[in-house]
Amino acid sequence: MQHSLRDVTILVARLVVGATFLAHAYQKWVLYGIDNVVASFGKMGLPAVAAWFTALVELFGGLGLILGVLMPVAGTLLAAVMVGALFTAHLSGGFFLSDGGFEYVLVLAAASLALGFSGSRFTLTGLFSGKSAGSREKAVA
């Protein structure tokens, strides 16, 4: 029972954090448009490749967390993008988000990293590798 509850809570966290990154990717690709994102990054002194990298990592990393595919890679890349945002856009604002600070990106970085290495039964990778819920509980018992 304890392992099932753990797997469900990790799944919920992956869905929420992954959906948050997908929403940010949607914002960059659809609402703002990638050209405007590139221009915005340029105003901060960042190259165009940083804007593209960020938008792609948010898209594919968010999907990776939601689906449970390549989770260590997704978690690490998402955390790296958030640490980059911390140092390039939010550090000067102090800690609190209300002041333009870094608390939000710091939490997303930590959550992405933790989820990327959390392991869980409820992943697409686990489904295709044959690690079913019943086989894991038998192995633990």
Sequence and secondary structure as in RCSB ss.txt:
>XXXX:A:sequence
MQHSLRDVTILVARLVVGATFLAHAYQKWVLYGIDNVVASFGKMGLPAVAAWFTALVELFGGLGLILGVLMPVAG
TLLAAVMVGALFTAHLSGGFFLSDGGFEYVLVLAAASLALGFSGSRFTLTGLFSGKSAGSREKAVA
>XXXX:A:secstr
 HHHHHHHHHHHHHHHHHHHHHHHHHIIIIII HHHHHHHHHHTT  HHHHHHHHHHHHHHHHHHHHTSSHHHHH
HHHHHHHHHHIIIIIGGG S GGGT SHHHHHHHHHHHHHHTT  SSSHHHHHHT  HHHHHHHH 
